[in-house]
Amino acid sequence: MCCCQEENLILCRFPEHLNQYPLLAIGNESFSHCQDSVLHPRDYAFFLLIGPASFLASILICLLLGSLAVAYNHLLNELCYW
């Protein structure tokens, strides 16, 4: 069974090998499963939401940490003048 999975992976990713190796010559119907979508629509929605959300969260975290660093530096400069 493992051999068949490897053969399917090779054939799905590199169908041009069929021309080089006639023993692997099989019909087009054998490639129909290569185009089947593995992800469900809710999985696509999850990835479409998590991408922009994590991008915006990283920008907000950078702004927050930058503001804290500037405020801390400003506070240290004020204490040095006393």
Secondary structure in CASP SS format (residue, H / E / C, confidence):
PFRMAT SS
TARGET T0000
AUTHOR 0000-0000-0000
METHOD secondary structure of the structure
MODEL  1
M C 1.00
C H 1.00
C H 1.00
C H 1.00
Q H 1.00
E H 1.00
E H 1.00
N H 1.00
L H 1.00
I H 1.00
L H 1.00
C H 1.00
R H 1.00
F C 1.00
P C 1.00
E C 1.00
H H 1.00
L H 1.00
N H 1.00
Q H 1.00
Y C 1.00
P H 1.00
L H 1.00
L H 1.00
A C 1.00
I C 1.00
G C 1.00
N H 1.00
E H 1.00
S H 1.00
F H 1.00
S H 1.00
H H 1.00
C H 1.00
Q H 1.00
D C 1.00
S C 1.00
V C 1.00
L C 1.00
H C 1.00
P H 1.00
R H 1.00
D H 1.00
Y H 1.00
A H 1.00
F H 1.00
F H 1.00
L H 1.00
L H 1.00
I H 1.00
G H 1.00
P H 1.00
A H 1.00
S H 1.00
F H 1.00
L H 1.00
A H 1.00
S H 1.00
I H 1.00
L H 1.00
I H 1.00
C H 1.00
L H 1.00
L H 1.00
L H 1.00
G H 1.00
S H 1.00
L H 1.00
A H 1.00
V H 1.00
A H 1.00
Y H 1.00
N H 1.00
H H 1.00
L H 1.00
L H 1.00
N H 1.00
E H 1.00
L H 1.00
C H 1.00
Y H 1.00
W C 1.00
END
